[in-house]
Amino acid sequence: MKAKLRKGVRIRPEAFGGVVQIKDGGAFQVDPIGFDIISQIKEGIEIDHIIKNMKEKYEDSPKVEEDIHKFTQKLVEEGVIEIEKE
């Protein structure tokens, strides 16, 4: 499954995570893990690979996959990303 940032969305790092700015939609702050996920989406990395990367980074925590799916769903609802149909 592949996702991409929608047009008009910008991300910028900050001391504790980052900020996601949505053109005509405000902005919100994300924690370092959320910023890492969004950055990987911006780079064009597929969701399955992001899950693999995050499991390696966080020692195969059992909730990683579930948390990433919830987070990406929230990003879709907020208009930050769109899932590309294969």
N, C-alpha and C positions, 0 to 999 in steps of 0.2 A: 504494500500500500504506500503510495507516494502522496505527499502533501507539499503545498507551497504557500508562501506568504501571499496574501492578497495585495493588489495594487494599493498604494497609499499607506502601507503599514511600514513603520520603521522601528528598529530596536536599537537600544543603546545601553552599554554596560554602565553599571554604577557600583558603588562600594559593596553593597550586599544584594547582588542579583542584577537586575536591569529594569528598564522601562520599555513598555510596548506602547507606541503611539499609533493611533488609528486616525487617518485623515477623516475629518468631520465626525469623529466618534470619541474623542477624548483620549485618555491614556490610563494605563494601570501598571502597577509595579509587580514584578515576579521575583521569586527567590532564585538563588544561584542554580538550583537544579532545573527550574522552569526556564531560566535564561539559556542554560546549556541545551535543553531540548529545542527551544525556538531557534537557536543559532544553528543547530544541526539541520533543522527543517530548511532554514534559509540557504544552507550549503547544498541542498538537494538530496540529502541522505534520506533513504526510505525509512518509514516508521519501524519496520522489522529490524533494520540495522541499528536504529537509535535504541531500541529496546535491548539489543545485544550489547551495544556499547555501554549503556547505563547499567546493565546487569554486571558487566565486568568491572565497571568503576565502583559500584556499590556492593560488591561481593555477593552477587547473585541473590539479593534480597527477594523474597517471594512476592512482595507487593509491587515490585518495580513495573512489571508489565501492566498490571491493573491500573496503577497510578498514572502511567503514561497514556493509556487509553482514555482515562477520565480527563486528564489534562488536555489531550488533543481534542476531545469532544468539546470541552469548554472553549478552547481556542476557535473551533468551528462556530460555535454558538455566538461568540463575541465578535465574529467577523475578522479574525486575525489570519486564519489560514483557510485554505480550501483543499479538500481531498480530491485528487485526480482520479477519474474513473479509468480503469485499465481495460 
